[in-house]
Amino acid sequence: MTLVEQLAEFVTRASCADLSEAARRELKIRVLDALGVRSARWVTGRCASSGHTPRISTALARVR
Amino acid sequence: MRIIRAHTQDLDGTGPCTLIGGGRSAPDRAAFCNSALVRYLDFNDGYLAPGETCHPSDNLGAALAAAEYANQGGQELLAGLAVAYQVQCRLSDVAPVRARGFDHTTQGAYAAAAGASRAMGLGPGAHVQRISAERSPDY
């Protein structure tokens, strides 16, 4: 099996359910942190004017 | 960022993927534009391996576009992003390239392909195709 095939096997096996609660929490924090780095002003400005909650934040909150 | 955004929408302003802050484009262009938003001030996260430094949140744009394109939910997005983080950080640990004059986009190219592929929910054969087709701009 080539290295790429081994990597693909890992990718295939990986599941959100495999993540520990701590890892999932940290991953969500990194999503919001990455978005917050540069897009927060853009997104929150638009949301403030439209009265909507950012969809990404809402979607992440639903993932258990 | 204004130039990237205008260029992205000029090329394709009606694609299936969302541009953060408004607008739409093709998956690869949305990935590029959204990744640039995360990256352009160089304030995103960092992973310090013994011989390499990388910024795994660079993968978010690709995973986000891939998940949206394939109509996947938050769990698949997080699974794809977790895969991308693992691949990039692990490759940085065991296969650093900095000392040879290349930079961390080498590992990042494999990570983004693996993460996007997982976020789309592709099968193992397609994972191999996507990862194999990936080319780092360093090479």
N, CA and C atoms of all chains as a GROMACS GRO file, in nm:
protein
  609
    1MET      N    1   0.085  -0.120   0.000
    1MET     CA    2   0.000   0.000   0.000
    1MET      C    3   0.090   0.126   0.000
    2THR      N    4   0.064   0.218  -0.091
    2THR     CA    5   0.145   0.340  -0.098
    2THR      C    6   0.113   0.432   0.019
    3LEU      N    7   0.200   0.531   0.041
    3LEU     CA    8   0.175   0.626   0.150
    3LEU      C    9   0.044   0.702   0.127
    4VAL      N   10   0.018   0.739   0.001
    4VAL     CA   11  -0.108   0.812  -0.028
    4VAL      C   12  -0.228   0.723   0.000
    5GLU      N   13  -0.217   0.595  -0.033
    5GLU     CA   14  -0.328   0.503  -0.004
    5GLU      C   15  -0.347   0.487   0.147
    6GLN      N   16  -0.238   0.485   0.222
    6GLN     CA   17  -0.250   0.478   0.368
    6GLN      C   18  -0.316   0.604   0.422
    7LEU      N   19  -0.277   0.718   0.364
    7LEU     CA   20  -0.337   0.844   0.407
    7LEU      C   21  -0.487   0.845   0.374
    8ALA      N   22  -0.522   0.797   0.256
    8ALA     CA   23  -0.663   0.793   0.215
    8ALA      C   24  -0.743   0.700   0.307
    9GLU      N   25  -0.680   0.593   0.352
    9GLU     CA   26  -0.749   0.501   0.442
    9GLU      C   27  -0.779   0.571   0.575
   10PHE      N   28  -0.682   0.649   0.623
   10PHE     CA   29  -0.705   0.726   0.746
   10PHE      C   30  -0.819   0.826   0.725
   11VAL      N   31  -0.818   0.894   0.610
   11VAL     CA   32  -0.922   0.994   0.582
   11VAL      C   33  -1.059   0.928   0.578
   12THR      N   34  -1.065   0.810   0.518
   12THR     CA   35  -1.192   0.738   0.506
   12THR      C   36  -1.246   0.698   0.643
   13ARG      N   37  -1.155   0.654   0.730
   13ARG     CA   38  -1.197   0.605   0.862
   13ARG      C   39  -1.237   0.718   0.956
   14ALA      N   40  -1.181   0.837   0.934
   14ALA     CA   41  -1.200   0.946   1.030
   14ALA      C   42  -1.347   0.986   1.039
   15SER      N   43  -1.391   1.007   1.161
   15SER     CA   44  -1.531   1.045   1.184
   15SER      C   45  -1.537   1.148   1.296
   16CYS      N   46  -1.636   1.232   1.287
   16CYS     CA   47  -1.656   1.332   1.392
   16CYS      C   48  -1.678   1.262   1.527
   17ALA      N   49  -1.737   1.142   1.520
   17ALA     CA   50  -1.765   1.068   1.644
   17ALA      C   51  -1.637   1.021   1.713
   18ASP      N   52  -1.526   1.016   1.637
   18ASP     CA   53  -1.398   0.974   1.696
   18ASP      C   54  -1.336   1.083   1.782
   19LEU      N   55  -1.381   1.205   1.763
   19LEU     CA   56  -1.320   1.316   1.837
   19LEU      C   57  -1.365   1.314   1.982
   20SER      N   58  -1.272   1.336   2.071
   20SER     CA   59  -1.310   1.348   2.212
   20SER      C   60  -1.388   1.478   2.230
   21GLU      N   61  -1.457   1.486   2.340
   21GLU     CA   62  -1.533   1.609   2.367
   21GLU      C   63  -1.439   1.729   2.372
   22ALA      N   64  -1.321   1.710   2.433
   22ALA     CA   65  -1.225   1.820   2.442
   22ALA      C   66  -1.174   1.860   2.303
   23ALA      N   67  -1.145   1.759   2.220
   23ALA     CA   68  -1.095   1.789   2.085
   23ALA      C   69  -1.202   1.861   2.003
   24ARG      N   70  -1.326   1.817   2.016
   24ARG     CA   71  -1.435   1.882   1.940
   24ARG      C   72  -1.453   2.026   1.984
   25ARG      N   73  -1.444   2.047   2.115
   25ARG     CA   74  -1.458   2.183   2.166
   25ARG      C   75  -1.344   2.272   2.114
   26GLU      N   76  -1.223   2.219   2.118
   26GLU     CA   77  -1.108   2.297   2.071
   26GLU      C   78  -1.117   2.325   1.921
   27LEU      N   79  -1.168   2.227   1.847
   27LEU     CA   80  -1.182   2.246   1.702
   27LEU      C   81  -1.283   2.357   1.670
   28LYS      N   82  -1.393   2.355   1.743
   28LYS     CA   83  -1.493   2.461   1.723
   28LYS      C   84  -1.434   2.598   1.756
   29ILE      N   85  -1.356   2.601   1.863
   29ILE     CA   86  -1.293   2.728   1.901
   29ILE      C   87  -1.203   2.777   1.787
   30ARG      N   88  -1.132   2.684   1.724
   30ARG     CA   89  -1.042   2.724   1.616
   30ARG      C   90  -1.118   2.772   1.493
   31VAL      N   91  -1.234   2.712   1.468
   31VAL     CA   92  -1.316   2.760   1.356
   31VAL      C   93  -1.357   2.905   1.382
   32LEU      N   94  -1.411   2.927   1.500
   32LEU     CA   95  -1.458   3.062   1.532
   32LEU      C   96  -1.341   3.160   1.540
   33ASP      N   97  -1.228   3.112   1.592
   33ASP     CA   98  -1.110   3.198   1.601
   33ASP      C   99  -1.061   3.236   1.462
   34ALA      N  100  -1.056   3.137   1.371
   34ALA     CA  101  -1.008   3.164   1.235
   34ALA      C  102  -1.102   3.262   1.165
   35LEU      N  103  -1.230   3.239   1.181
   35LEU     CA  104  -1.326   3.331   1.118
   35LEU      C  105  -1.317   3.468   1.182
   36GLY      N  106  -1.295   3.467   1.312
   36GLY     CA  107  -1.292   3.594   1.383
   36GLY      C  108  -1.170   3.677   1.352
   37VAL      N  109  -1.062   3.610   1.307
   37VAL     CA  110  -0.939   3.683   1.281
   37VAL      C  111  -0.964   3.799   1.186
   38ARG      N  112  -1.030   3.772   1.076
   38ARG     CA  113  -1.044   3.879   0.978
   38ARG      C  114  -1.186   3.903   0.930
   39SER      N  115  -1.273   3.808   0.956
   39SER     CA  116  -1.405   3.825   0.897
   39SER      C  117  -1.508   3.874   0.997
   40ALA      N  118  -1.474   3.878   1.126
   40ALA     CA  119  -1.572   3.912   1.227
   40ALA      C  120  -1.633   4.050   1.201
   41ARG      N  121  -1.549   4.143   1.170
   41ARG     CA  122  -1.600   4.278   1.148
   41ARG      C  123  -1.697   4.279   1.030
   42TRP      N  124  -1.658   4.209   0.924
   42TRP     CA  125  -1.740   4.202   0.805
   42TRP      C  126  -1.876   4.136   0.834
   43VAL      N  127  -1.866   4.017   0.900
   43VAL     CA  128  -1.987   3.940   0.926
   43VAL      C  129  -2.076   4.010   1.027
   44THR      N  130  -2.018   4.053   1.138
   44THR     CA  131  -2.102   4.113   1.241
   44THR      C  132  -2.163   4.244   1.192
   45GLY      N  133  -2.092   4.315   1.110
   45GLY     CA  134  -2.148   4.438   1.054
   45GLY      C  135  -2.271   4.410   0.972
   46ARG      N  136  -2.263   4.307   0.890
   46ARG     CA  137  -2.377   4.270   0.808
   46ARG      C  138  -2.492   4.215   0.893
   47CYS      N  139  -2.455   4.132   0.993
   47CYS     CA  140  -2.559   4.073   1.077
   47CYS      C  141  -2.629   4.180   1.160
   48ALA      N  142  -2.550   4.276   1.207
   48ALA     CA  143  -2.610   4.382   1.287
   48ALA      C  144  -2.712   4.460   1.204
   49SER      N  145  -2.680   4.480   1.079
   49SER     CA  146  -2.771   4.557   0.995
   49SER      C  147  -2.891   4.475   0.952
   50SER      N  148  -2.875   4.340   0.949
   50SER     CA  149  -2.987   4.257   0.903
   50SER      C  150  -3.064   4.195   1.020
   51GLY      N  151  -3.004   4.196   1.140
   51GLY     CA  152  -3.071   4.136   1.256
   51GLY      C  153  -3.056   3.986   1.263
   52HIS      N  154  -2.966   3.926   1.181
   52HIS     CA  155  -2.949   3.781   1.179
   52HIS      C  156  -2.830   3.738   1.264
   53THR      N  157  -2.839   3.615   1.320
   53THR     CA  158  -2.725   3.552   1.386
   53THR      C  159  -2.639   3.487   1.278
   54PRO      N  160  -2.505   3.500   1.287
   54PRO     CA  161  -2.421   3.434   1.186
   54PRO      C  162  -2.454   3.286   1.174
   55ARG      N  163  -2.476   3.238   1.052
   55ARG     CA  164  -2.519   3.100   1.030
   55ARG      C  165  -2.412   3.000   1.074
   56ILE      N  166  -2.286   3.034   1.057
   56ILE     CA  167  -2.180   2.940   1.095
   56ILE      C  168  -2.181   2.917   1.245
   57SER      N  169  -2.197   3.022   1.322
   57SER     CA  170  -2.203   3.007   1.468
   57SER      C  171  -2.321   2.920   1.507
   58THR      N  172  -2.435   2.941   1.443
   58THR     CA  173  -2.554   2.863   1.474
   58THR      C  174  -2.531   2.716   1.440
   59ALA      N  175  -2.470   2.691   1.323
   59ALA     CA  176  -2.447   2.552   1.281
   59ALA      C  177  -2.351   2.482   1.374
   60LEU      N  178  -2.245   2.550   1.416
   60LEU     CA  179  -2.149   2.488   1.507
   60LEU      C  180  -2.212   2.455   1.641
   61ALA      N  181  -2.299   2.542   1.688
   61ALA     CA  182  -2.363   2.520   1.818
   61ALA      C  183  -2.448   2.393   1.817
   62ARG      N  184  -2.494   2.353   1.696
   62ARG     CA  185  -2.579   2.234   1.686
   62ARG      C  186  -2.500   2.104   1.680
   63VAL      N  187  -2.373   2.113   1.648
   63VAL     CA  188  -2.292   1.992   1.634
   63VAL      C  189  -2.254   1.941   1.772
   64ARG      N  190  -2.289   1.817   1.803
   64ARG     CA  191  -2.258   1.759   1.934
   64ARG      C  192  -2.151   1.653   1.920
   65MET      N  193  -0.761   4.230   0.018
   65MET     CA  194  -0.881   4.146   0.023
   65MET      C  195  -0.988   4.198  -0.071
   66ARG      N  196  -0.998   4.328  -0.083
   66ARG     CA  197  -1.099   4.383  -0.175
   66ARG      C  198  -1.070   4.340  -0.318
   67ILE      N  199  -0.943   4.335  -0.354
   67ILE     CA  200  -0.906   4.294  -0.490
   67ILE      C  201  -0.936   4.145  -0.510
   68ILE      N  202  -0.900   4.062  -0.411
   68ILE     CA  203  -0.927   3.918  -0.422
   68ILE      C  204  -1.077   3.894  -0.434
   69ARG      N  205  -1.152   3.964  -0.351
   69ARG     CA  206  -1.297   3.945  -0.352
   69ARG      C  207  -1.357   3.987  -0.487
   70ALA      N  208  -1.315   4.102  -0.536
   70ALA     CA  209  -1.367   4.150  -0.664
   70ALA      C  210  -1.327   4.055  -0.777
   71HIS      N  211  -1.204   4.007  -0.771
   71HIS     CA  212  -1.156   3.914  -0.873
   71HIS      C  213  -1.236   3.783  -0.868
   72THR      N  214  -1.258   3.733  -0.746
   72THR     CA  215  -1.334   3.609  -0.730
   72THR      C  216  -1.474   3.621  -0.788
   73GLN      N  217  -1.539   3.729  -0.759
   73GLN     CA  218  -1.677   3.746  -0.808
   73GLN      C  219  -1.679   3.779  -0.957
   74ASP      N  220  -1.573   3.842  -1.005
   74ASP     CA  221  -1.565   3.871  -1.147
   74ASP      C  222  -1.554   3.741  -1.227
   75LEU      N  223  -1.478   3.645  -1.174
   75LEU     CA  224  -1.461   3.517  -1.243
   75LEU      C  225  -1.588   3.433  -1.235
   76ASP      N  226  -1.652   3.434  -1.119
   76ASP     CA  227  -1.771   3.352  -1.101
   76ASP      C  228  -1.846   3.401  -0.978
   77GLY      N  229  -1.948   3.479  -0.996
   77GLY     CA  230  -2.023   3.534  -0.884
   77GLY      C  231  -2.153   3.462  -0.856
   78THR      N  232  -2.171   3.342  -0.916
   78THR     CA  233  -2.300   3.273  -0.900
   78THR      C  234  -2.283   3.127  -0.862
   79GLY      N  235  -2.167   3.088  -0.815
   79GLY     CA  236  -2.142   2.946  -0.786
   79GLY      C  237  -2.215   2.896  -0.663
   80PRO      N  238  -2.192   2.769  -0.628
   80PRO     CA  239  -2.267   2.706  -0.519
   80PRO      C  240  -2.213   2.734  -0.379
   81CYS      N  241  -2.102   2.803  -0.367
   81CYS     CA  242  -2.041   2.819  -0.235
   81CYS      C  243  -2.042   2.965  -0.188
   82THR      N  244  -2.055   2.980  -0.058
   82THR     CA  245  -2.070   3.112   0.003
   82THR      C  246  -1.936   3.180   0.026
   83LEU      N  247  -1.932   3.308  -0.006
   83LEU     CA  248  -1.818   3.391   0.033
   83LEU      C  249  -1.854   3.456   0.166
   84ILE      N  250  -1.767   3.443   0.264
   84ILE     CA  251  -1.796   3.501   0.395
   84ILE      C  252  -1.809   3.653   0.380
   85GLY      N  253  -1.919   3.704   0.431
   85GLY     CA  254  -1.946   3.846   0.416
   85GLY      C  255  -2.042   3.877   0.302
   86GLY      N  256  -2.078   3.772   0.224
   86GLY     CA  257  -2.176   3.791   0.118
   86GLY      C  258  -2.120   3.756  -0.018
   87GLY      N  259  -2.207   3.699  -0.103
   87GLY     CA  260  -2.166   3.662  -0.238
   87GLY      C  261  -2.143   3.512  -0.250
   88ARG      N  262  -2.129   3.467  -0.374
   88ARG     CA  263  -2.112   3.324  -0.400
   88ARG      C  264  -2.008   3.304  -0.509
   89SER      N  265  -1.955   3.184  -0.513
   89SER     CA  266  -1.860   3.152  -0.620
   89SER      C  267  -1.844   3.000  -0.629
   90ALA      N  268  -1.759   2.958  -0.723
   90ALA     CA  269  -1.727   2.815  -0.737
   90ALA      C  270  -1.650   2.769  -0.613
   91PRO      N  271  -1.652   2.637  -0.584
   91PRO     CA  272  -1.587   2.588  -0.461
   91PRO      C  273  -1.441   2.627  -0.447
   92ASP      N  274  -1.362   2.612  -0.554
   92ASP     CA  275  -1.220   2.643  -0.543
   92ASP      C  276  -1.197   2.792  -0.521
   93ARG      N  277  -1.278   2.875  -0.583
   93ARG     CA  278  -1.261   3.020  -0.567
   93ARG      C  279  -1.312   3.067  -0.432
   94ALA      N  280  -1.421   3.007  -0.384
   94ALA     CA  281  -1.469   3.040  -0.250
   94ALA      C  282  -1.366   2.998  -0.145
   95ALA      N  283  -1.305   2.881  -0.167
   95ALA     CA  284  -1.201   2.834  -0.074
   95ALA      C  285  -1.085   2.933  -0.072
   96PHE      N  286  -1.047   2.980  -0.188
   96PHE     CA  287  -0.936   3.075  -0.196
   96PHE      C  288  -0.971   3.207  -0.126
   97CYS      N  289  -1.086   3.261  -0.157
   97CYS     CA  290  -1.125   3.391  -0.101
   97CYS      C  291  -1.143   3.383   0.051
   98ASN      N  292  -1.212   3.278   0.098
   98ASN     CA  293  -1.234   3.265   0.242
   98ASN      C  294  -1.104   3.233   0.316
   99SER      N  295  -1.016   3.157   0.253
   99SER     CA  296  -0.886   3.130   0.314
   99SER      C  297  -0.804   3.258   0.325
  100ALA      N  298  -0.813   3.340   0.223
  100ALA     CA  299  -0.740   3.467   0.227
  100ALA      C  300  -0.790   3.555   0.341
  101LEU      N  301  -0.921   3.550   0.366
  101LEU     CA  302  -0.977   3.628   0.478
  101LEU      C  303  -0.916   3.583   0.610
  102VAL      N  304  -0.900   3.452   0.624
  102VAL     CA  305  -0.842   3.399   0.749
  102VAL      C  306  -0.695   3.436   0.760
  103ARG      N  307  -0.627   3.442   0.646
  103ARG     CA  308  -0.482   3.442   0.645
  103ARG      C  309  -0.415   3.578   0.630
  104TYR      N  310  -0.486   3.675   0.575
  104TYR     CA  311  -0.411   3.785   0.516
  104TYR      C  312  -0.339   3.874   0.618
  105LEU      N  313  -0.376   3.870   0.745
  105LEU     CA  314  -0.298   3.947   0.842
  105LEU      C  315  -0.201   3.858   0.920
  106ASP      N  316  -0.201   3.728   0.887
  106ASP     CA  317  -0.108   3.635   0.949
  106ASP      C  318  -0.126   3.627   1.101
  107PHE      N  319  -0.251   3.635   1.144
  107PHE     CA  320  -0.281   3.625   1.287
  107PHE      C  321  -0.345   3.491   1.322
  108ASN      N  322  -0.346   3.397   1.229
  108ASN     CA  323  -0.415   3.273   1.260
  108ASN      C  324  -0.326   3.178   1.341
  109ASP      N  325  -0.381   3.062   1.375
  109ASP     CA  326  -0.313   2.975   1.471
  109ASP      C  327  -0.180   2.922   1.416
  110GLY      N  328  -0.097   2.871   1.507
  110GLY     CA  329   0.032   2.819   1.466
  110GLY      C  330   0.062   2.688   1.536
  111TYR      N  331   0.129   2.597   1.465
  111TYR     CA  332   0.173   2.470   1.524
  111TYR      C  333   0.324   2.464   1.510
  112LEU      N  334   0.391   2.443   1.623
  112LEU     CA  335   0.537   2.444   1.624
  112LEU      C  336   0.590   2.301   1.634
  113ALA      N  337   0.629   2.247   1.521
  113ALA     CA  338   0.696   2.117   1.518
  113ALA      C  339   0.846   2.142   1.531
  114PRO      N  340   0.923   2.040   1.565
  114PRO     CA  341   1.068   2.060   1.583
  114PRO      C  342   1.136   2.126   1.463
  115GLY      N  343   1.098   2.088   1.343
  115GLY     CA  344   1.165   2.144   1.226
  115GLY      C  345   1.074   2.219   1.131
  116GLU      N  346   0.956   2.256   1.179
  116GLU     CA  347   0.858   2.316   1.088
  116GLU      C  348   0.759   2.400   1.170
  117THR      N  349   0.707   2.501   1.110
  117THR     CA  350   0.597   2.577   1.169
  117THR      C  351   0.486   2.584   1.066
  118CYS      N  352   0.362   2.561   1.110
  118CYS     CA  353   0.253   2.571   1.012
  118CYS      C  354   0.133   2.638   1.076
  119HIS      N  355   0.037   2.670   0.992
  119HIS     CA  356  -0.085   2.739   1.035
  119HIS      C  357  -0.205   2.656   0.990
  120PRO      N  358  -0.246   2.558   1.072
  120PRO     CA  359  -0.347   2.463   1.024
  120PRO      C  360  -0.484   2.523   0.997
  121SER      N  361  -0.516   2.639   1.054
  121SER     CA  362  -0.646   2.697   1.020
  121SER      C  363  -0.649   2.748   0.876
  122ASP      N  364  -0.537   2.745   0.807
  122ASP     CA  365  -0.537   2.771   0.662
  122ASP      C  366  -0.631   2.675   0.589
  123ASN      N  367  -0.659   2.561   0.652
  123ASN     CA  368  -0.741   2.458   0.587
  123ASN      C  369  -0.892   2.486   0.594
  124LEU      N  370  -0.931   2.581   0.675
  124LEU     CA  371  -1.075   2.602   0.696
  124LEU      C  372  -1.147   2.638   0.566
  125GLY      N  373  -1.089   2.725   0.487
  125GLY     CA  374  -1.156   2.768   0.363
  125GLY      C  375  -1.186   2.651   0.271
  126ALA      N  376  -1.091   2.560   0.256
  126ALA     CA  377  -1.110   2.445   0.168
  126ALA      C  378  -1.216   2.351   0.225
  127ALA      N  379  -1.209   2.323   0.356
  127ALA     CA  380  -1.306   2.232   0.417
  127ALA      C  381  -1.447   2.291   0.413
  128LEU      N  382  -1.456   2.421   0.436
  128LEU     CA  383  -1.587   2.487   0.436
  128LEU      C  384  -1.650   2.483   0.297
  129ALA      N  385  -1.572   2.516   0.195
  129ALA     CA  386  -1.626   2.515   0.058
  129ALA      C  387  -1.664   2.373   0.016
  130ALA      N  388  -1.578   2.276   0.052
  130ALA     CA  389  -1.606   2.138   0.013
  130ALA      C  390  -1.733   2.086   0.079
  131ALA      N  391  -1.749   2.116   0.209
  131ALA     CA  392  -1.868   2.071   0.281
  131ALA      C  393  -1.994   2.135   0.223
  132GLU      N  394  -1.986   2.263   0.192
  132GLU     CA  395  -2.104   2.330   0.138
  132GLU      C  396  -2.137   2.277  -0.001
  133TYR      N  397  -2.033   2.258  -0.082
  133TYR     CA  398  -2.054   2.209  -0.219
  133TYR      C  399  -2.123   2.073  -0.219
  134ALA      N  400  -2.086   1.987  -0.122
  134ALA     CA  401  -2.142   1.852  -0.115
  134ALA      C  402  -2.267   1.848  -0.026
  135ASN      N  403  -2.314   1.965   0.015
  135ASN     CA  404  -2.435   1.974   0.098
  135ASN      C  405  -2.421   1.894   0.227
  136GLN      N  406  -2.304   1.903   0.289
  136GLN     CA  407  -2.279   1.832   0.414
  136GLN      C  408  -2.309   1.923   0.532
  137GLY      N  409  -2.326   1.860   0.650
  137GLY     CA  410  -2.356   1.935   0.770
  137GLY      C  411  -2.232   1.967   0.852
  138GLY      N  412  -2.256   2.018   0.972
  138GLY     CA  413  -2.148   2.060   1.059
  138GLY      C  414  -2.057   1.947   1.101
  139GLN      N  415  -2.113   1.826   1.120
  139GLN     CA  416  -2.028   1.715   1.163
  139GLN      C  417  -1.925   1.678   1.057
  140GLU      N  418  -1.968   1.679   0.932
  140GLU     CA  419  -1.874   1.646   0.824
  140GLU      C  420  -1.770   1.757   0.807
  141LEU      N  421  -1.813   1.881   0.826
  141LEU     CA  422  -1.718   1.991   0.822
  141LEU      C  423  -1.610   1.975   0.929
  142LEU      N  424  -1.654   1.945   1.052
  142LEU     CA  425  -1.558   1.929   1.160
  142LEU      C  426  -1.469   1.806   1.138
  143ALA      N  427  -1.526   1.699   1.084
  143ALA     CA  428  -1.445   1.580   1.055
  143ALA      C  429  -1.338   1.614   0.951
  144GLY      N  430  -1.376   1.688   0.849
  144GLY     CA  431  -1.280   1.728   0.746
  144GLY      C  432  -1.173   1.819   0.802
  145LEU      N  433  -1.213   1.910   0.885
  145LEU     CA  434  -1.114   2.003   0.943
  145LEU      C  435  -1.021   1.930   1.039
  146ALA      N  436  -1.077   1.836   1.117
  146ALA     CA  437  -0.993   1.757   1.207
  146ALA      C  438  -0.890   1.676   1.129
  147VAL      N  439  -0.932   1.618   1.018
  147VAL     CA  440  -0.839   1.542   0.932
  147VAL      C  441  -0.730   1.635   0.881
  148ALA      N  442  -0.769   1.753   0.834
  148ALA     CA  443  -0.670   1.847   0.781
  148ALA      C  444  -0.568   1.887   0.888
  149TYR      N  445  -0.619   1.917   1.008
  149TYR     CA  446  -0.528   1.953   1.118
  149TYR      C  447  -0.430   1.838   1.146
  150GLN      N  448  -0.486   1.716   1.154
  150GLN     CA  449  -0.402   1.600   1.187
  150GLN      C  450  -0.296   1.577   1.080
  151VAL      N  451  -0.337   1.583   0.954
  151VAL     CA  452  -0.243   1.558   0.844
  151VAL      C  453  -0.134   1.664   0.842
  152GLN      N  454  -0.172   1.789   0.852
  152GLN     CA  455  -0.071   1.895   0.843
  152GLN      C  456   0.025   1.892   0.962
  153CYS      N  457  -0.028   1.875   1.083
  153CYS     CA  458   0.058   1.876   1.201
  153CYS      C  459   0.146   1.751   1.206
  154ARG      N  460   0.090   1.637   1.168
  154ARG     CA  461   0.169   1.514   1.170
  154ARG      C  462   0.279   1.518   1.064
  155LEU      N  463   0.246   1.564   0.945
  155LEU     CA  464   0.350   1.576   0.842
  155LEU      C  465   0.457   1.676   0.883
  156SER      N  466   0.415   1.782   0.951
  156SER     CA  467   0.515   1.880   0.999
  156SER      C  468   0.608   1.815   1.101
  157ASP      N  469   0.553   1.723   1.182
  157ASP     CA  470   0.636   1.653   1.282
  157ASP      C  471   0.736   1.558   1.215
  158VAL      N  472   0.685   1.477   1.123
  158VAL     CA  473   0.767   1.367   1.071
  158VAL      C  474   0.831   1.395   0.936
  159ALA      N  475   0.784   1.497   0.866
  159ALA     CA  476   0.840   1.525   0.734
  159ALA      C  477   0.859   1.675   0.715
  160PRO      N  478   0.940   1.737   0.802
  160PRO     CA  479   0.964   1.881   0.786
  160PRO      C  480   1.046   1.910   0.660
  161VAL      N  481   1.021   2.023   0.599
  161VAL     CA  482   1.093   2.057   0.474
  161VAL      C  483   1.164   2.192   0.483
  162ARG      N  484   1.145   2.261   0.594
  162ARG     CA  485   1.201   2.397   0.606
  162ARG      C  486   1.353   2.399   0.586
  163ALA      N  487   1.420   2.300   0.647
  163ALA     CA  488   1.567   2.297   0.637
  163ALA      C  489   1.614   2.274   0.494
  164ARG      N  490   1.523   2.229   0.409
  164ARG     CA  491   1.560   2.205   0.268
  164ARG      C  492   1.517   2.320   0.178
  165GLY      N  493   1.470   2.427   0.240
  165GLY     CA  494   1.438   2.545   0.161
  165GLY      C  495   1.294   2.557   0.113
  166PHE      N  496   1.208   2.468   0.160
  166PHE     CA  497   1.066   2.476   0.123
  166PHE      C  498   0.987   2.526   0.244
  167ASP      N  499   0.861   2.561   0.222
  167ASP     CA  500   0.785   2.606   0.338
  167ASP      C  501   0.664   2.517   0.365
  168HIS      N  502   0.588   2.556   0.468
  168HIS     CA  503   0.485   2.467   0.522
  168HIS      C  504   0.365   2.447   0.430
  169THR      N  505   0.358   2.520   0.321
  169THR     CA  506   0.248   2.493   0.227
  169THR      C  507   0.264   2.355   0.164
  170THR      N  508   0.383   2.298   0.176
  170THR     CA  509   0.405   2.162   0.124
  170THR      C  510   0.314   2.063   0.198
  171GLN      N  511   0.321   2.066   0.331
  171GLN     CA  512   0.233   1.977   0.409
  171GLN      C  513   0.087   2.023   0.398
  172GLY      N  514   0.070   2.154   0.389
  172GLY     CA  515  -0.065   2.210   0.382
  172GLY      C  516  -0.141   2.165   0.259
  173ALA      N  517  -0.070   2.145   0.149
  173ALA     CA  518  -0.137   2.101   0.027
  173ALA      C  519  -0.201   1.964   0.047
  174TYR      N  520  -0.128   1.875   0.113
  174TYR     CA  521  -0.184   1.742   0.140
  174TYR      C  522  -0.298   1.751   0.241
  175ALA      N  523  -0.280   1.838   0.339
  175ALA     CA  524  -0.382   1.852   0.443
  175ALA      C  525  -0.512   1.906   0.385
  176ALA      N  526  -0.503   2.009   0.302
  176ALA     CA  527  -0.624   2.069   0.244
  176ALA      C  528  -0.698   1.969   0.156
  177ALA      N  529  -0.621   1.891   0.078
  177ALA     CA  530  -0.684   1.791  -0.008
  177ALA      C  531  -0.753   1.684   0.075
  178ALA      N  532  -0.684   1.637   0.179
  178ALA     CA  533  -0.742   1.532   0.264
  178ALA      C  534  -0.865   1.584   0.338
  179GLY      N  535  -0.854   1.706   0.392
  179GLY     CA  536  -0.966   1.763   0.467
  179GLY      C  537  -1.087   1.791   0.379
  180ALA      N  538  -1.063   1.848   0.262
  180ALA     CA  539  -1.176   1.877   0.171
  180ALA      C  540  -1.240   1.748   0.125
  181SER      N  541  -1.158   1.650   0.098
  181SER     CA  542  -1.209   1.521   0.053
  181SER      C  543  -1.296   1.457   0.161
  182ARG      N  544  -1.250   1.465   0.286
  182ARG     CA  545  -1.329   1.410   0.397
  182ARG      C  546  -1.456   1.490   0.419
  183ALA      N  547  -1.447   1.621   0.409
  183ALA     CA  548  -1.566   1.705   0.429
  183ALA      C  549  -1.672   1.677   0.324
  184MET      N  550  -1.629   1.637   0.204
  184MET     CA  551  -1.725   1.604   0.099
  184MET      C  552  -1.784   1.466   0.116
  185GLY      N  553  -1.723   1.383   0.203
  185GLY     CA  554  -1.773   1.248   0.225
  185GLY      C  555  -1.742   1.154   0.110
  186LEU      N  556  -1.628   1.176   0.043
  186LEU     CA  557  -1.592   1.092  -0.071
  186LEU      C  558  -1.546   0.954  -0.024
  187GLY      N  559  -1.545   0.858  -0.116
  187GLY     CA  560  -1.497   0.724  -0.086
  187GLY      C  561  -1.346   0.715  -0.093
  188PRO      N  562  -1.287   0.600  -0.052
  188PRO     CA  563  -1.141   0.589  -0.044
  188PRO      C  564  -1.070   0.611  -0.178
  189GLY      N  565  -1.127   0.562  -0.288
  189GLY     CA  566  -1.063   0.582  -0.418
  189GLY      C  567  -1.054   0.728  -0.454
  190ALA      N  568  -1.161   0.800  -0.425
  190ALA     CA  569  -1.162   0.944  -0.455
  190ALA      C  570  -1.065   1.019  -0.364
  191HIS      N  571  -1.050   0.972  -0.241
  191HIS     CA  572  -0.952   1.035  -0.151
  191HIS      C  573  -0.812   1.025  -0.213
  192VAL      N  574  -0.780   0.906  -0.263
  192VAL     CA  575  -0.648   0.886  -0.324
  192VAL      C  576  -0.630   0.980  -0.442
  193GLN      N  577  -0.734   0.991  -0.525
  193GLN     CA  578  -0.725   1.078  -0.643
  193GLN      C  579  -0.700   1.222  -0.603
  194ARG      N  580  -0.776   1.268  -0.504
  194ARG     CA  581  -0.763   1.409  -0.466
  194ARG      C  582  -0.626   1.437  -0.404
  195ILE      N  583  -0.583   1.348  -0.317
  195ILE     CA  584  -0.454   1.372  -0.250
  195ILE      C  585  -0.340   1.361  -0.352
  196SER      N  586  -0.349   1.264  -0.441
  196SER     CA  587  -0.244   1.246  -0.541
  196SER      C  588  -0.237   1.363  -0.637
  197ALA      N  589  -0.352   1.421  -0.666
  197ALA     CA  590  -0.355   1.530  -0.762
  197ALA      C  591  -0.303   1.660  -0.703
  198GLU      N  592  -0.296   1.665  -0.571
  198GLU     CA  593  -0.254   1.789  -0.506
  198GLU      C  594  -0.108   1.820  -0.535
  199ARG      N  595  -0.080   1.944  -0.562
  199ARG     CA  596   0.058   1.986  -0.585
  199ARG      C  597   0.087   2.107  -0.499
  200SER      N  598   0.196   2.101  -0.426
  200SER     CA  599   0.236   2.220  -0.351
  200SER      C  600   0.298   2.321  -0.446
  201PRO      N  601   0.271   2.450  -0.425
  201PRO     CA  602   0.335   2.551  -0.510
  201PRO      C  603   0.486   2.555  -0.495
  202ASP      N  604   0.537   2.485  -0.392
  202ASP     CA  605   0.682   2.484  -0.374
  202ASP      C  606   0.753   2.395  -0.475
  203TYR      N  607   0.679   2.297  -0.530
  203TYR     CA  608   0.747   2.199  -0.617
  203TYR      C  609   0.736   2.236  -0.762
   0.00000   0.00000   0.00000
